[in-house]
């Protein structure tokens, strides 16, 4: 099926009708994915009387939030290594806040009764080439620097975690989580509705403009007048003009097998419920579903000239074939297993690989985007940050240099397409040879990258 496997795990949802007349609210949120729904729910916790409205162009979670692998990192900075390279002076703070955010997400899942299949069972990072092994060793040293638990695995110890002929080492980190993204969205949506938040689906916002006392959001069914606005639009074209060159849409794809028998799963040596990812620039992310399927995704990261976002591009037979071949290479004992689901999603990629946040329209609008594939958990932290910014609160979140500095803008076409293709070519070459090109080293020096 050319639709996310996750969709089948969620039952019918009560309808949220499109906006059909003009309306007013205190806070309008554009986007009904993780970021938008977290913002709505956390805003309700901060102000029980506020009039909060979520405007979603399609269905809540129909874009990236319902199409990802469900990996929940204990990080807001795309990992410890990125924090150390990009923001060494505040790396310790970033690492701590990332861990606290995952703790907070787990607590909120319990508090709101979100049946999201949340499992905090860890993650196994795999290496195939010698330079990738060295990268895992450096990763372990980075973890040890901050007192984080991580264990190197080789030989039989690795085969007991994941038995594959192509991987020679692994680093297991126990503090990592997985969830079912579609069920997470459904739970957030339900909790928001139950708390009195208004949600209008099938209500795209066409334009934003300032008014005398706030903002006006123009939709096909009416105008919403709001005191303040949050943009949680992920990889969609930004409604705020200053953000036009701050992110690009990258297409990512995944396959899911049929349910495997215990005997078939035993061939992999994969006995636990932890997630798995390999260490290439072109990397795979791998996990089990509740009904014992294997989700195998990643590797291809496709940018289309002109930042195209056509729905037809969510389907790619060539990428599905490449993913299937890579699956058979990594797990030859399961090469006979068929795939029942295949789909694509769009990642909102910033040029520094971490999300960014800020204000516009004289403090009436807040935005957070550019999660670069790490938004499942970081979206909650982004929601709290935007609420701090709108309220004018001076907090540890708003003081982060990571968030106060705007990301490097992407150039216009055709330089954008040429630059991305050049960088991706060099990243693929590095995967083959272990040598980092002059272009990639220059990008590192300026804090620009496409880190996995």
C-alpha positions as CSV (number, residue, x, y, z in Angstrom):
1,X,0.0,0.0,0.0
2,X,1.2,3.5,-0.8
3,X,0.1,4.9,2.5
4,X,1.7,4.9,5.9
5,X,1.4,1.7,7.9
6,X,0.6,3.8,10.9
7,X,-2.8,4.9,9.5
8,X,-4.1,1.4,10.0
9,X,-3.4,1.5,13.7
10,X,-5.8,4.4,14.4
11,X,-9.5,4.0,14.6
12,X,-12.1,6.5,13.3
13,X,-11.6,10.0,14.6
14,X,-14.4,12.5,15.3
15,X,-14.6,15.1,12.6
16,X,-13.2,18.6,13.0
17,X,-15.1,20.6,10.5
18,X,-13.6,23.3,8.2
19,X,-13.9,26.9,9.2
20,X,-17.2,28.3,7.7
21,X,-17.4,31.8,9.1
22,X,-15.2,34.6,10.6
23,X,-13.9,33.9,14.1
24,X,-11.9,35.3,16.9
25,X,-9.4,33.8,19.3
26,X,-6.6,34.7,21.6
27,X,-4.1,32.2,20.0
28,X,-4.3,30.9,16.5
29,X,-2.0,28.0,15.6
30,X,-1.4,27.2,11.9
31,X,-0.6,23.5,11.5
32,X,-2.1,20.4,13.2
33,X,0.9,18.2,13.5
34,X,3.1,17.5,16.5
35,X,4.3,21.1,16.9
36,X,0.9,22.7,16.5
37,X,-0.9,20.2,18.8
38,X,1.7,20.4,21.5
39,X,1.6,24.2,21.4
40,X,-2.2,24.1,21.7
41,X,-2.2,21.6,24.6
42,X,0.7,23.3,26.5
43,X,-0.9,26.7,26.0
44,X,-4.1,25.4,27.5
45,X,-2.1,24.2,30.5
46,X,-0.7,27.7,30.9
47,X,-4.0,29.6,30.5
48,X,-7.2,27.5,31.1
49,X,-9.4,30.4,29.9
50,X,-7.6,31.3,26.6
51,X,-9.5,30.9,23.3
52,X,-7.2,28.6,21.2
53,X,-7.8,27.6,17.6
54,X,-5.8,25.2,15.5
55,X,-6.1,25.6,11.7
56,X,-5.0,22.5,9.7
57,X,-4.9,22.5,5.9
58,X,-5.7,18.8,5.6
59,X,-6.1,16.3,8.5
60,X,-4.1,16.5,11.7
61,X,-0.9,14.5,11.3
62,X,-1.4,13.9,7.6
63,X,2.0,15.4,6.7
64,X,5.3,14.7,8.4
65,X,3.9,14.0,11.9
66,X,2.1,10.9,10.7
67,X,4.7,9.7,8.2
68,X,7.9,9.3,10.2
69,X,9.5,6.4,11.9
70,X,8.5,7.5,15.5
71,X,12.1,7.8,16.8
72,X,12.1,10.0,20.0
73,X,15.6,11.3,20.6
74,X,16.7,12.6,24.1
75,X,18.0,15.7,22.2
76,X,16.9,19.0,20.9
77,X,20.2,19.6,19.0
78,X,20.3,16.6,16.6
79,X,22.6,14.8,18.9
80,X,25.5,15.4,21.3
81,X,28.0,15.6,18.5
82,X,26.2,18.5,16.8
83,X,25.8,20.4,20.1
84,X,29.6,20.1,20.7
85,X,30.5,21.2,17.1
86,X,28.1,24.0,16.7
87,X,27.5,25.4,20.2
88,X,30.4,24.1,22.4
89,X,29.8,26.8,25.1
90,X,26.2,25.7,25.7
91,X,26.6,22.0,24.7
92,X,26.1,20.9,28.3
93,X,22.9,22.9,28.6
94,X,21.6,21.5,25.3
95,X,22.3,17.9,26.3
96,X,20.6,18.4,29.7
97,X,17.6,20.1,28.1
98,X,17.2,17.4,25.5
99,X,17.1,14.7,28.2
100,X,14.7,16.7,30.3
101,X,12.5,17.2,27.3
102,X,12.2,13.4,26.7
103,X,11.4,13.0,30.4
104,X,8.7,15.7,30.0
105,X,7.3,14.0,26.9
106,X,7.0,10.7,28.7
107,X,5.3,12.4,31.7
108,X,2.9,14.3,29.4
109,X,2.0,11.0,27.6
110,X,1.0,9.6,30.9
111,X,-0.7,12.7,32.2
112,X,-2.9,13.2,29.1
113,X,-3.5,9.4,28.7
114,X,-2.0,9.3,25.2
115,X,-2.0,5.7,23.9
116,X,1.0,6.3,21.6
117,X,2.8,2.9,22.0
118,X,5.6,4.8,23.7
119,X,8.5,2.5,24.5
120,X,11.8,3.8,26.0
121,X,13.9,0.8,25.2
122,X,17.0,2.4,23.7
123,X,18.7,2.7,20.3
124,X,21.5,0.7,18.6
125,X,23.8,2.7,16.3
126,X,25.5,0.5,13.7
127,X,28.8,0.8,11.8
128,X,29.8,-0.9,8.6
129,X,33.0,0.7,7.6
130,X,36.2,1.3,9.7
131,X,35.7,5.1,9.7
132,X,32.1,4.6,10.9
133,X,33.4,2.4,13.8
134,X,35.8,5.3,14.7
135,X,32.8,7.6,14.5
136,X,30.9,5.5,17.0
137,X,33.9,5.4,19.3
138,X,34.0,9.2,19.2
139,X,30.2,9.3,19.9
140,X,30.8,7.1,23.0
141,X,33.5,9.5,24.2
142,X,31.1,12.5,23.7
143,X,28.5,10.6,25.7
144,X,31.0,9.8,28.5
145,X,31.9,13.5,28.7
146,X,28.4,14.3,29.8
147,X,27.9,11.2,31.9
148,X,25.6,9.5,29.4
149,X,25.4,5.7,29.2
150,X,26.5,4.1,26.0
151,X,28.1,0.7,25.3
152,X,30.3,-0.4,22.4
153,X,29.4,-3.8,20.9
154,X,31.4,-6.1,18.6
155,X,31.4,-9.8,17.8
156,X,29.0,-12.0,19.6
157,X,27.7,-9.1,21.8
158,X,26.7,-7.2,18.6
159,X,25.1,-10.3,17.0
160,X,23.0,-10.8,20.2
161,X,21.6,-7.3,19.5
162,X,21.4,-7.4,15.7
163,X,22.8,-10.2,13.6
164,X,23.8,-8.9,10.1
165,X,26.7,-9.8,7.9
166,X,27.5,-6.1,7.0
167,X,27.8,-4.4,10.4
168,X,31.0,-4.8,12.4
169,X,30.3,-2.7,15.5
170,X,27.5,-1.0,17.3
171,X,26.9,1.6,20.1
172,X,23.9,1.0,22.3
173,X,22.3,3.9,24.1
174,X,19.6,2.9,26.6
175,X,17.9,6.3,26.9
176,X,16.0,6.5,23.6
177,X,12.4,6.0,22.8
178,X,10.0,5.0,20.0
179,X,6.3,5.7,19.5
180,X,3.5,5.2,17.0
181,X,3.3,8.7,15.3
182,X,-0.3,8.3,14.1
183,X,-1.5,7.3,17.5
184,X,0.5,10.1,19.1
185,X,-1.2,12.6,16.8
186,X,-4.6,11.1,17.5
187,X,-4.0,11.3,21.3
188,X,-2.8,14.9,21.2
189,X,-5.8,15.8,19.0
190,X,-8.3,14.1,21.4
191,X,-6.7,15.8,24.5
192,X,-6.8,19.1,22.8
193,X,-10.5,18.8,21.9
194,X,-11.3,17.6,25.4
195,X,-9.6,20.7,26.8
196,X,-11.8,23.0,24.8
197,X,-9.4,23.8,22.0
198,X,-11.1,24.5,18.6
199,X,-9.7,22.5,15.7
200,X,-10.6,23.2,12.1
201,X,-9.3,20.7,9.6
202,X,-9.4,21.1,5.8
203,X,-8.8,24.8,6.5
204,X,-5.6,26.1,4.8
205,X,-4.4,29.6,5.8
206,X,-3.8,31.6,2.6
207,X,-2.4,34.8,4.0
208,X,-1.4,36.5,7.3
209,X,-1.6,40.2,7.9
210,X,-1.4,42.5,10.9
211,X,-4.4,44.3,12.2
212,X,-4.8,47.1,14.8
213,X,-5.1,44.7,17.7
214,X,-3.5,41.5,16.4
215,X,-3.3,39.3,13.3
216,X,-5.8,38.2,10.6
217,X,-5.6,34.8,9.1
218,X,-7.4,34.4,5.8
219,X,-8.8,31.0,4.9
220,X,-11.3,29.9,2.2
221,X,-14.1,29.7,4.8
222,X,-13.5,32.9,6.7
223,X,-11.1,35.2,8.5
224,X,-9.7,34.3,11.9
225,X,-8.7,37.3,14.0
226,X,-6.2,36.4,16.7
227,X,-4.2,38.3,19.3
228,X,-1.2,36.0,18.6
229,X,-0.3,33.4,16.1
230,X,2.0,30.3,16.0
231,X,3.3,29.0,12.8
232,X,3.8,25.2,13.0
233,X,3.8,24.4,9.3
234,X,6.8,22.1,9.1
235,X,7.9,21.7,5.5
236,X,5.0,23.6,3.9
237,X,5.9,26.9,2.2
238,X,6.3,29.4,5.1
239,X,3.6,32.0,5.5
240,X,6.1,34.4,7.0
241,X,8.3,35.9,4.2
242,X,11.5,36.0,6.2
243,X,11.5,32.2,6.4
244,X,11.2,31.6,2.7
245,X,14.9,30.6,2.3
246,X,15.4,29.1,5.8
247,X,14.4,25.5,5.0
248,X,14.0,23.1,2.1
249,X,11.7,20.1,1.7
250,X,13.6,16.8,1.5
251,X,11.7,13.6,0.6
252,X,12.3,10.5,2.8
253,X,10.8,7.0,2.2
254,X,10.0,3.9,4.2
255,X,9.0,0.2,3.8
256,X,7.2,-2.1,6.2
257,X,7.2,-5.9,6.1
258,X,4.4,-8.2,6.7
259,X,4.2,-9.4,10.4
260,X,7.1,-11.8,11.0
261,X,7.0,-15.0,13.0
262,X,9.1,-15.4,16.1
263,X,11.3,-17.8,14.1
264,X,11.8,-15.2,11.3
265,X,12.6,-12.5,13.8
266,X,15.1,-14.7,15.6
267,X,17.2,-14.8,12.4
268,X,18.0,-11.1,13.0
269,X,19.1,-11.6,16.6
270,X,16.9,-8.6,17.4
271,X,15.2,-9.6,20.6
272,X,14.4,-6.3,22.2
273,X,12.1,-3.4,21.3
274,X,14.9,-0.8,20.7
275,X,15.3,1.2,17.5
276,X,18.3,0.8,15.2
277,X,20.1,3.2,12.8
278,X,23.3,2.8,10.8
279,X,26.0,5.4,10.6
280,X,26.3,6.4,7.0
281,X,25.5,9.9,5.7
282,X,23.0,7.9,3.7
283,X,21.6,6.1,6.6
284,X,18.8,3.6,7.4
285,X,16.5,3.8,10.4
286,X,15.0,0.5,11.5
287,X,12.4,-0.5,14.1
288,X,9.7,-3.0,15.0
289,X,6.0,-2.3,15.1
290,X,3.7,-3.6,17.8
291,X,2.6,-6.5,15.5
292,X,6.2,-7.7,14.8
293,X,6.8,-6.0,11.4
294,X,10.1,-4.3,10.5
295,X,10.0,-0.7,9.3
296,X,13.0,0.0,7.1
297,X,13.4,3.6,6.0
298,X,15.8,6.3,5.0
299,X,18.9,6.2,2.8
300,X,17.6,8.3,-0.1
301,X,17.1,11.9,0.8
302,X,15.6,13.5,-2.3
303,X,15.5,17.2,-3.1
304,X,13.5,18.3,-6.2
305,X,14.4,21.5,-8.1
306,X,12.5,24.5,-7.1
307,X,11.6,23.0,-3.7
308,X,8.8,21.1,-5.3
309,X,6.3,19.5,-2.8
310,X,3.9,17.8,-5.3
311,X,1.9,15.0,-3.6
312,X,2.9,12.6,-6.4
313,X,6.5,12.8,-5.2
314,X,5.5,11.0,-2.0
315,X,5.7,7.8,-4.0
316,X,9.0,6.6,-5.5
317,X,9.3,3.2,-7.0
318,X,13.0,3.6,-7.5
319,X,13.6,4.4,-3.9
320,X,11.4,1.5,-2.7
321,X,13.5,-0.8,-4.9
322,X,16.7,0.5,-3.5
323,X,15.5,0.2,0.1
324,X,14.4,-3.4,-0.6
325,X,17.8,-4.3,-2.0
326,X,19.5,-2.8,1.0
327,X,17.2,-4.7,3.4
328,X,18.1,-8.0,1.7
329,X,21.8,-7.1,1.9
330,X,21.6,-6.4,5.6
331,X,19.2,-9.2,6.5
332,X,19.7,-12.0,3.9
333,X,17.8,-14.5,6.0
334,X,14.7,-12.3,5.4
335,X,15.1,-11.5,1.8
336,X,12.0,-13.6,1.0
337,X,9.8,-11.4,3.2
338,X,7.6,-9.1,1.3
339,X,6.7,-5.5,2.1
340,X,3.1,-4.6,2.6
341,X,3.4,-0.8,2.9
342,X,5.6,1.8,1.2
343,X,5.3,5.6,1.5
344,X,7.1,8.9,1.5
345,X,7.1,12.0,3.7
346,X,8.7,15.5,3.6
347,X,11.3,16.6,6.1
348,X,11.8,20.3,6.8
349,X,15.5,20.6,6.6
350,X,17.4,23.6,7.9
351,X,21.0,24.3,6.8
352,X,22.3,23.6,10.4
353,X,20.3,20.4,11.0
354,X,18.5,21.7,14.1
355,X,15.2,23.4,14.4
356,X,15.1,27.2,14.8
357,X,12.5,29.5,16.4
358,X,11.8,33.2,16.5
359,X,9.3,36.0,16.4
360,X,7.8,38.1,13.7
361,X,5.2,40.8,13.2
362,X,6.3,42.8,16.2
363,X,6.1,39.9,18.6
364,X,2.6,38.8,17.6
365,X,3.8,35.7,15.7
366,X,6.1,32.9,16.7
367,X,7.5,30.1,14.6
368,X,9.5,26.9,15.0
369,X,10.6,24.7,12.1
370,X,13.6,23.1,10.4
371,X,13.6,19.9,12.6
372,X,15.5,18.0,10.0
373,X,14.0,14.6,10.9
374,X,14.3,15.1,14.7
375,X,10.9,16.6,15.4
376,X,9.1,13.8,17.2
377,X,10.4,14.8,20.6
378,X,11.9,18.2,19.8
379,X,8.5,19.5,18.7
380,X,7.4,19.6,22.3
381,X,10.4,21.7,23.3
382,X,9.8,24.0,20.3
383,X,6.2,24.5,21.5
384,X,7.3,25.5,24.9
385,X,9.9,27.9,23.4
386,X,7.3,29.6,21.2
387,X,5.0,30.1,24.1
388,X,7.8,31.6,26.1
389,X,8.7,33.9,23.1
390,X,5.1,35.1,22.7
391,X,4.7,35.8,26.4
392,X,8.0,37.7,26.5
393,X,9.4,35.4,29.1
394,X,13.2,35.3,29.7
395,X,13.8,31.6,30.1
396,X,16.6,29.1,29.7
397,X,14.9,28.1,26.4
398,X,14.8,31.6,25.0
399,X,18.4,32.3,26.0
400,X,19.8,29.5,23.9
401,X,22.3,30.6,21.3
402,X,21.1,27.7,19.2
403,X,17.7,29.3,18.9
404,X,18.7,33.0,18.9
405,X,20.8,32.7,15.8
406,X,19.0,32.4,12.5
407,X,20.1,29.5,10.3
408,X,22.2,30.0,7.2
409,X,19.7,30.7,4.3
410,X,19.6,28.4,1.3
411,X,20.5,30.2,-2.0
412,X,17.9,30.7,-4.7
413,X,17.7,28.3,-7.7
414,X,19.6,27.1,-9.6
415,X,22.4,27.5,-7.0
416,X,20.2,25.7,-4.4
417,X,19.7,22.6,-6.4
418,X,23.3,22.5,-7.6
419,X,24.7,23.0,-4.1
420,X,22.5,20.3,-2.6
421,X,23.4,17.8,-5.4
422,X,27.1,18.6,-4.9
423,X,26.9,18.1,-1.2
424,X,24.9,14.9,-1.4
425,X,27.4,13.5,-4.0
426,X,30.3,14.3,-1.6
427,X,28.4,12.7,1.3
428,X,27.9,9.5,-0.7
429,X,31.6,9.5,-1.6
430,X,32.5,9.9,2.0
431,X,30.3,6.8,2.8
432,X,32.4,4.8,0.3
433,X,35.9,6.1,1.1
434,X,35.8,7.7,4.5
435,X,37.3,10.9,3.1
436,X,35.5,14.2,3.8
437,X,35.7,16.6,0.8
438,X,36.8,20.2,0.8
439,X,33.2,21.3,0.3
440,X,32.0,19.4,3.3
441,X,34.9,20.6,5.5
442,X,34.1,24.2,4.4
443,X,30.4,23.7,5.3
444,X,31.5,22.3,8.7
445,X,33.5,25.4,9.3
446,X,30.5,27.6,8.7
447,X,28.1,25.5,10.7
448,X,26.3,24.2,7.6
449,X,25.5,20.6,7.1
450,X,23.3,17.6,6.4
451,X,24.3,15.5,9.4
452,X,22.5,12.2,9.8
